[in-house]
Amino acid sequence: MKNSIGTSVILTLAGESHGEAIVAVLDGMAPGLPVDESFMAEQLRKRRPQGPTDTARREADNYRILSGVFNGKTTGAPITILIPNENILSADYAATHTLARPSHADYTAHIKYDGCEDWRGGGHFSGRITAGIVAAGAIALQALQAKGITVGTHILSCAGIQDLPFDGIDPELTASQIRKVAALDFPVISNVREAMEARILEAKADGDSVGGTIQTAVCGLPAGVGEPWFGSLEGALANAIFSIGGIKGVEFGSGFSLAGMRGSEANDNFVVKDGAILTSSNHSGGINGGISNGMPVIFKAAVKPTPSIAKAQETIDMQSGETATLELRGRHDPAIVRRICIVVSSLTAVVLCDMLALRFGTDYLR
C-alpha cells in the first residue's frame, strides 16, 4: 500500500475502521512550531458526525500525541498522533462481508490483497482514516496561519442547492470568507444550510444518499510555489485531494468552463493594486505554469453520493462468484459533503507545507 504523501513534509496514515486506532505520522515539520492541542481537538470535532444528516457512529477522538511535540512545540522529529477507535460494531458487517458493496473498494481490495484485507467497516479504505488527516492537518494549518496563509473549504452545492462561491479575486474578501466558513460546523457562505439539510434528510428517509461539490480557497500563498510539468502545484494538490475517498473530480479556477471561452475572456490580466501584483480575474485559480502567482488559489471537487445506502442492490458474492442481493446494515452518512470539507482543508495544508519547504527550505515555517 502507498500510505504516505509528500517529499519534504511527509504524511503517513495507518489503521482500519474497526481496528484499535488510527495513526498519523507527520514528518519533516520544522522544529519550534507551536502546537495548540485545543485547536486540534476542535478540528476533529468538525469532522465528527453531529446530527441526523450524518452517520450515527460517534467517536470521541481522544487523540494522543506520542512523539514530535515537547513543551507545546514541534521538536523536528516525526510527529505521531494516535486516535483510538472506541465505537465499533463489526457484527453489522459480518453477515455480508463477502458481498461487494457497489462503488466501495471491497472488490478491488479483495483482488489486490488476495482476500487478506480487513473488511470490517471498510477497513483501511474507510472514511474513518481521515481523522488522522485532520489531526495532522491541524498542525499544518497553524503553521501556515503564522505565515499569513489561510485555507478554507465550503459546500458549494449539495443535492441541487447552490451556495455562493468564494470571491477568488479580492484577496481580503476571500480571506474573510475563508475565516467565516472555517468557523462553521456546516460550512456555507450564504444562508442555504436548512435547504441543503432538508434535501439530505429527504434522501435518508428514502434509504438513499446525495453528493455535491465543495470549493477550497487559499489566501496569502506567495508567488513562485510549485514546479513546471510534473511537480506542479495543481498536480500536488489534485494528487492529494483525489486520495480522499468520495472525491471523483477536481478543477482549478474556472476549470472545465474555460473550454467554452475565448482567450480574451479566459486570460487573467495582470494589474498593480496598492503596490501588489494581482490579476483582474482569476480563471486560472491562482496558478500559472504549475506555479502560484500570488492570487488566491481556488479549486473545486466533486463529492459522489455516499455509496452505503439502505436500498437493496445487486452485487456479487466474492467467495462464490455468484450474483447476490445486498441489503446493508450499519451506520452510514446520507451525505459526506459537510464532513469532507475539513478533511480537504487539512490535507491541502499538509501539501502546502511540503511545497513551501521545497521552495524556500525546511525552516521557512519557523
Wavefront OBJ file of the C-alpha trace (Angstrom):
o trace
v 0.000 0.000 0.000
v 1.080 3.589 -0.661
v 0.114 5.352 2.548
v 2.484 8.337 2.504
v 2.331 11.634 0.656
v 4.883 14.412 0.356
v 8.583 14.891 -0.346
v 9.940 17.168 2.378
v 6.908 17.234 4.669
v 5.505 13.705 4.626
v 2.185 12.455 5.986
v 1.728 8.726 6.600
v -1.578 7.119 7.591
v -2.231 3.763 9.283
v -5.166 1.966 10.845
v -8.527 0.426 9.996
v -12.100 1.476 10.604
v -12.661 -1.205 13.257
v -9.062 -1.681 14.323
v -7.592 -0.493 17.597
v -6.707 3.012 16.422
v -5.990 5.423 13.592
v -2.388 6.656 13.384
v -0.964 9.671 11.553
v 2.752 10.436 11.308
v 3.749 13.913 10.122
v 7.451 14.029 9.348
v 9.582 16.944 8.181
v 7.896 19.801 10.050
v 10.406 22.387 11.250
v 11.234 22.483 14.968
v 9.759 25.162 17.217
v 6.293 25.378 15.669
v 3.530 25.915 18.265
v 1.056 23.031 18.605
v -2.312 24.064 20.042
v -3.999 20.842 21.119
v -7.306 22.608 21.733
v -7.287 23.649 18.053
v -6.588 20.046 17.020
v -9.496 18.850 19.159
v -11.795 21.455 17.595
v -10.774 20.420 14.069
v -11.517 16.787 14.883
v -14.893 17.825 16.292
v -15.821 19.456 12.988
v -15.088 16.198 11.171
v -17.181 14.124 13.568
v -20.864 13.292 12.941
v -23.104 15.838 14.623
v -26.741 15.283 13.709
v -29.352 13.431 11.653
v -27.637 14.316 8.367
v -24.544 12.336 9.462
v -23.807 8.741 10.417
v -24.916 7.511 13.845
v -21.366 6.319 14.580
v -19.948 8.683 17.193
v -16.287 8.627 18.194
v -14.773 10.774 20.931
v -11.436 11.063 19.056
v -9.473 11.101 22.311
v -6.197 11.505 20.458
v -2.705 11.303 21.917
v 0.468 12.847 20.524
v 3.100 10.161 21.044
v 6.163 11.904 19.631
v 7.499 15.002 17.921
v 5.959 17.587 20.287
v 7.560 18.763 23.532
v 6.532 21.669 25.743
v 3.854 22.646 23.222
v 6.186 22.912 20.220
v 7.378 20.636 17.431
v 10.798 19.105 18.018
v 11.638 18.436 14.364
v 11.246 14.694 14.898
v 8.318 12.776 13.351
v 5.006 13.764 14.941
v 2.986 10.644 15.757
v -0.711 11.016 16.582
v -2.866 8.101 17.776
v -6.673 8.277 17.667
v -8.424 5.298 19.343
v -11.456 3.621 17.782
v -13.969 3.313 20.612
v -17.355 2.762 18.954
v -17.254 -0.175 16.566
v -19.991 -2.628 15.612
v -18.247 -5.204 13.466
v -21.246 -7.550 13.666
v -23.053 -5.214 11.257
v -20.613 -6.344 8.556
v -20.042 -9.997 9.436
v -23.060 -11.469 7.621
v -22.398 -9.651 4.337
v -18.624 -9.282 4.253
v -18.278 -11.497 1.162
v -20.701 -9.297 -0.786
v -19.002 -6.487 -2.702
v -20.693 -3.215 -1.811
v -21.342 -1.244 -5.030
v -18.946 1.701 -5.562
v -16.907 0.729 -2.480
v -13.347 -0.640 -2.519
v -14.435 -4.085 -1.288
v -13.907 -5.892 -4.594
v -10.735 -4.091 -5.643
v -9.194 -4.519 -2.184
v -10.135 -8.198 -2.201
v -8.358 -8.683 -5.517
v -5.290 -6.572 -4.740
v -4.679 -8.010 -1.269
v -5.645 -11.586 -2.062
v -8.520 -11.714 0.412
v -6.328 -10.703 3.370
v -7.849 -7.226 3.745
v -9.666 -6.159 6.920
v -13.262 -5.917 5.695
v -14.790 -4.569 8.918
v -16.317 -1.182 8.219
v -14.293 -0.829 5.036
v -11.018 -1.426 6.861
v -8.161 0.785 5.707
v -10.342 2.274 2.956
v -12.864 3.730 5.417
v -13.554 7.426 5.802
v -12.649 6.891 9.463
v -8.993 7.104 8.398
v -9.490 10.786 7.552
v -9.411 11.543 11.293
v -5.645 11.168 11.011
v -5.540 13.681 8.158
v -7.467 16.231 10.221
v -5.280 15.769 13.297
v -2.051 16.200 11.339
v -3.595 18.960 9.252
v -4.317 20.985 12.369
v -0.566 21.375 12.914
v -0.021 22.292 9.267
v -2.879 24.818 9.271
v -1.477 26.589 12.326
v 1.974 26.738 10.774
v 0.523 28.334 7.642
v -1.600 30.793 9.620
v 1.538 32.052 11.347
v 2.885 32.941 7.878
v -0.343 34.700 6.891
v -1.626 31.816 4.742
v -5.257 30.789 5.288
v -7.116 27.751 3.950
v -10.855 27.115 3.921
v -13.400 24.830 2.247
v -17.168 25.177 1.948
v -20.066 23.258 0.426
v -20.604 24.827 -2.984
v -23.574 22.615 -3.837
v -25.477 19.713 -2.341
v -28.404 17.840 -3.899
v -29.064 20.727 -6.281
v -28.864 23.531 -3.690
v -26.170 26.089 -4.527
v -24.045 28.200 -2.189
v -22.240 31.385 -3.265
v -18.685 30.739 -4.489
v -15.571 32.240 -2.939
v -14.850 35.666 -4.419
v -11.406 34.493 -5.552
v -10.359 37.894 -6.940
v -10.198 40.233 -3.954
v -7.702 38.640 -1.544
v -9.108 40.439 1.510
v -12.713 39.487 0.778
v -11.707 35.911 0.001
v -9.730 35.689 3.244
v -12.741 36.935 5.218
v -14.911 34.280 3.546
v -12.330 31.647 4.489
v -12.436 32.782 8.123
v -16.229 32.597 8.086
v -16.537 29.053 6.745
v -13.607 27.787 8.821
v -15.548 28.687 11.964
v -18.757 26.894 10.935
v -19.805 23.295 11.581
v -21.847 23.388 8.364
v -19.559 25.476 6.139
v -21.532 27.612 3.696
v -21.134 31.267 2.725
v -24.816 32.120 2.196
v -27.975 31.124 4.047
v -28.532 27.708 2.435
v -27.853 25.316 5.321
v -31.501 24.479 6.041
v -32.295 23.826 2.381
v -29.274 21.538 1.989
v -30.046 19.644 5.187
v -33.653 19.166 4.089
v -32.509 17.558 0.806
v -30.109 15.274 2.693
v -32.853 14.164 5.076
v -35.205 13.501 2.145
v -32.652 11.122 0.664
v -32.062 9.490 4.042
v -35.787 8.880 4.520
v -35.801 7.151 1.121
v -32.891 4.912 2.133
v -30.649 6.798 -0.275
v -27.828 9.352 -0.303
v -26.723 12.541 -2.078
v -23.480 14.123 -3.213
v -22.342 17.633 -4.037
v -19.397 19.878 -4.768
v -17.005 21.617 -2.411
v -14.754 24.607 -3.036
v -11.410 25.380 -1.413
v -9.580 28.701 -1.256
v -6.027 29.520 -0.166
v -5.085 33.128 0.554
v -1.652 34.547 1.311
v 0.358 31.933 -0.577
v 3.341 33.732 -2.090
v 4.017 33.684 -5.808
v 6.585 31.176 -7.001
v 5.445 27.998 -5.215
v 5.304 24.879 -7.378
v 7.240 23.408 -10.269
v 6.612 23.141 -14.008
v 5.468 19.877 -15.508
v 5.491 17.011 -13.035
v 5.890 18.983 -9.816
v 3.098 21.485 -10.420
v 1.096 22.948 -7.575
v -2.093 21.757 -9.264
v -0.652 18.270 -9.626
v 0.385 18.032 -5.969
v -2.975 19.286 -4.714
v -5.004 17.139 -7.127
v -2.986 14.041 -6.198
v -3.769 14.653 -2.534
v -7.441 15.502 -2.964
v -8.091 12.536 -5.251
v -6.649 10.339 -2.490
v -9.692 11.089 -0.333
v -12.456 8.533 -0.778
v -15.550 10.003 -2.406
v -13.748 12.661 -4.478
v -14.318 11.999 -8.191
v -13.369 15.287 -9.825
v -11.102 18.312 -9.223
v -10.897 21.564 -11.203
v -8.877 24.727 -10.638
v -10.208 28.210 -11.195
v -12.861 28.196 -13.912
v -11.871 24.627 -14.779
v -13.925 22.945 -17.479
v -15.866 26.113 -18.263
v -12.646 27.537 -19.747
v -13.190 25.184 -22.676
v -16.161 27.300 -23.787
v -14.385 30.663 -23.553
v -12.284 32.657 -25.955
v -8.760 33.572 -24.899
v -9.797 37.186 -24.423
v -12.351 36.013 -21.847
v -10.217 33.403 -20.147
v -6.987 35.363 -19.740
v -6.275 36.919 -16.328
v -4.801 40.368 -16.979
v -2.079 41.495 -14.571
v -2.667 44.711 -12.597
v -0.954 46.594 -9.787
v -3.098 47.363 -6.734
v -1.667 49.114 -3.670
v 1.810 48.078 -4.773
v 0.876 44.392 -5.161
v 0.832 42.491 -8.445
v -2.592 40.893 -8.883
v -4.836 39.809 -11.738
v -8.142 41.389 -12.701
v -9.843 37.989 -12.859
v -8.864 34.556 -11.571
v -9.920 31.983 -14.142
v -6.570 30.220 -13.619
v -7.253 29.689 -9.917
v -4.081 31.448 -8.773
v -1.713 29.146 -10.669
v 0.177 29.694 -13.930
v 2.560 27.118 -15.378
v 2.130 24.962 -12.298
v 3.368 27.799 -10.058
v 1.412 30.072 -7.703
v 1.029 33.639 -8.983
v 0.091 35.323 -5.685
v -3.673 35.335 -6.246
v -5.986 33.179 -4.129
v -5.636 29.522 -5.101
v -9.155 28.274 -5.879
v -10.260 24.751 -6.681
v -13.449 22.689 -6.628
v -14.001 18.995 -6.019
v -16.905 16.712 -6.857
v -18.111 14.508 -3.993
v -20.079 11.429 -5.013
v -23.194 10.278 -3.124
v -22.273 8.033 -0.198
v -22.221 4.505 -1.685
v -23.569 2.891 1.505
v -27.355 3.084 1.130
v -30.291 1.198 2.637
v -31.842 0.204 -0.692
v -31.431 -3.356 -1.962
v -28.650 -3.533 -4.563
v -27.452 -6.176 -6.986
v -23.868 -7.342 -6.488
v -21.667 -10.438 -6.466
v -20.521 -12.768 -3.711
v -16.700 -12.590 -3.841
v -16.411 -16.032 -2.280
v -18.789 -17.972 -4.521
v -18.595 -15.761 -7.607
v -22.382 -15.748 -7.875
v -24.734 -12.776 -8.132
v -26.422 -11.708 -4.910
v -28.654 -9.051 -3.408
v -27.153 -6.758 -0.811
v -29.189 -5.064 1.899
v -26.796 -3.076 4.048
v -26.904 -2.766 7.796
v -24.740 -0.450 9.856
v -24.329 3.276 10.360
v -23.737 5.407 7.292
v -23.759 9.052 6.196
v -26.569 10.050 3.815
v -24.103 12.735 2.623
v -20.423 13.342 3.309
v -20.082 16.821 1.789
v -20.140 18.542 5.186
v -17.624 16.290 6.905
v -15.262 16.133 3.931
v -14.689 19.918 3.907
v -12.394 19.907 6.956
v -10.553 16.881 5.544
v -9.827 18.690 2.273
v -8.639 21.848 4.070
v -6.398 19.768 6.315
v -4.786 17.787 3.507
v -4.382 20.963 1.449
v -2.463 22.484 4.359
v -0.117 19.495 4.554
v 0.577 19.713 0.808
v 1.247 23.448 1.017
v 3.702 22.957 3.902
v 5.535 20.436 1.736
v 5.567 22.709 -1.323
v 6.747 25.691 0.713
v 9.540 23.627 2.264
v 10.647 22.511 -1.187
v 10.639 26.095 -2.452
v 12.108 28.023 0.476
v 13.704 25.401 2.726
v 12.532 23.314 5.656
v 12.821 26.189 8.148
v 10.529 28.516 6.172
v 7.628 27.932 8.535
v 9.639 28.676 11.697
l 1 2 3 4 5 6 7 8 9 10 11 12 13 14 15 16 17 18 19 20 21 22 23 24 25 26 27 28 29 30 31 32 33 34 35 36 37 38 39 40 41 42 43 44 45 46 47 48 49 50 51 52 53 54 55 56 57 58 59 60 61 62 63 64 65 66 67 68 69 70 71 72 73 74 75 76 77 78 79 80 81 82 83 84 85 86 87 88 89 90 91 92 93 94 95 96 97 98 99 100 101 102 103 104 105 106 107 108 109 110 111 112 113 114 115 116 117 118 119 120 121 122 123 124 125 126 127 128 129 130 131 132 133 134 135 136 137 138 139 140 141 142 143 144 145 146 147 148 149 150 151 152 153 154 155 156 157 158 159 160 161 162 163 164 165 166 167 168 169 170 171 172 173 174 175 176 177 178 179 180 181 182 183 184 185 186 187 188 189 190 191 192 193 194 195 196 197 198 199 200 201 202 203 204 205 206 207 208 209 210 211 212 213 214 215 216 217 218 219 220 221 222 223 224 225 226 227 228 229 230 231 232 233 234 235 236 237 238 239 240 241 242 243 244 245 246 247 248 249 250 251 252 253 254 255 256 257 258 259 260 261 262 263 264 265 266 267 268 269 270 271 272 273 274 275 276 277 278 279 280 281 282 283 284 285 286 287 288 289 290 291 292 293 294 295 296 297 298 299 300 301 302 303 304 305 306 307 308 309 310 311 312 313 314 315 316 317 318 319 320 321 322 323 324 325 326 327 328 329 330 331 332 333 334 335 336 337 338 339 340 341 342 343 344 345 346 347 348 349 350 351 352 353 354 355 356 357 358 359 360 361 362 363 364 365 366
